[in-house]
Every structure is written in C-alpha cells, then in structure tokens.
Amino acid sequence: MDILIPQIQDSLNLGSDWIIDQVLFNIEQQSVLLYISHSGKLLTCPETGQKVGPHDHTLERIWQHVDLWEYKCFIHCQIPRIKSPTGIKVVKVPWGDESSQFTHSFEHTKPEVTVPTDDHRSNAAPE
C-alpha cells in the first residue's frame, strides 16, 4: 500500500503540508478511504500573510474523490483552523473547497447533464 501513497499525494497536490495517515480498502462497499492530516507546519493567515500555528481543527469532513480502480474514493480530514485578527479561519485544503462535498478532480470529471427534448429534427435525414 505504501507504494501508492506518493502517487495519491501528487494527484491531490498535497505537497509537504499534508500527510496521508491511512488508506483503507473496503472490498464489500467497494470504496477506498483516505485519511489525511496537516503536517503541523506553520500556516499562512489569509488576511495578514503571517505564518501562524494551528489554533484547533474542524470536525472531520469527507469529500468524494475520483474513483480508484472502480472503487469509490473518499477523503477524510479534520482541517486546521487559525486565529486571525478578525476571528478563527478555516485553512484551505488543496483538494477541494470548504463548501463542497467533492474534490476538484471529481468536479472536473463529472459528466455533463443533458436535458432530453422531443425535438428529433437533428436525427432526421435532410429533406
């Protein structure tokens, strides 16, 4: 399993700030669970640009990632929060947005939604 971790880290743009703590395969549910944590390095305040340590962490969040070998893939992480001049701020993660349940990669690969119509002229032979 350790041989896969560098490839997964690269695909999620984790760099050295994030660590994959655990990778669990669930054969029955056909899923892969990635448990990621922050490395503990100093974080950049989005308001002041200063380097600060983590204040605390959010409750565990889960994002759906693109499938790995036809197994659904989910990222689990408690995101660090920092203390800024205007209050406590959640750090941005490299794999997804705070308000989304999906990673950037998943959102870029989801299929386009098409709306069926009763207009079949495009399929008809020219007159």
TAWOLIN-V628398 format. One record per pair of residues at least 6 apart in sequence whose C-alpha atoms are under 8 Angstrom apart, sorted by the first residue. I is the first residue (numbers start at 1). GAP is how many residues later the second one is. Records with the same first field share a line. If there is no record, write none. Layout:
I->GAP  GAP
This chain:
1->22
5->15
9->6  11
12->82  83
13->81  82
14->80  81
16->23
17->21  22  23  24
18->18  19  20  21
19->17  18  19  20
20->14  15  16  17
21->13  14  15  16
22->11  12  13  14
23->9  10  11  12
24->8  9  10
25->6  7  8
26->6  7
30->40  41  42
31->40  41  42  43
32->36  39  40  41  42
33->40  41  42  43
34->39  40  41  42
35->40  41  42
36->39  40  41  42
37->40  41  42
38->41  42
40->13  14
41->12
42->9  10  11  12
43->8  9  10  11  39  48
44->6  7  8
45->6  7  37  39
47->37  38
48->36
52->30
53->29
54->26  27  28  29
55->25  26  27  28  33
56->24  25  26
57->21  22  23  24
58->20  21  22  23  32
59->19  20
60->16  17  18  19
61->14  15  16  17  18
62->12  13  14  15  39
63->11  12  13  33  37  38  39  40
64->8  9  10  11  37  38  39  42
65->7  8  9  10  37  38  40  41
66->6  7  37  39  40  43
67->6
79->11  12  14
80->10  11
81->7  8  9  10
82->6  7  8  9
83->6
92->6
95->8  9  10
96->6  7  8
97->6  7
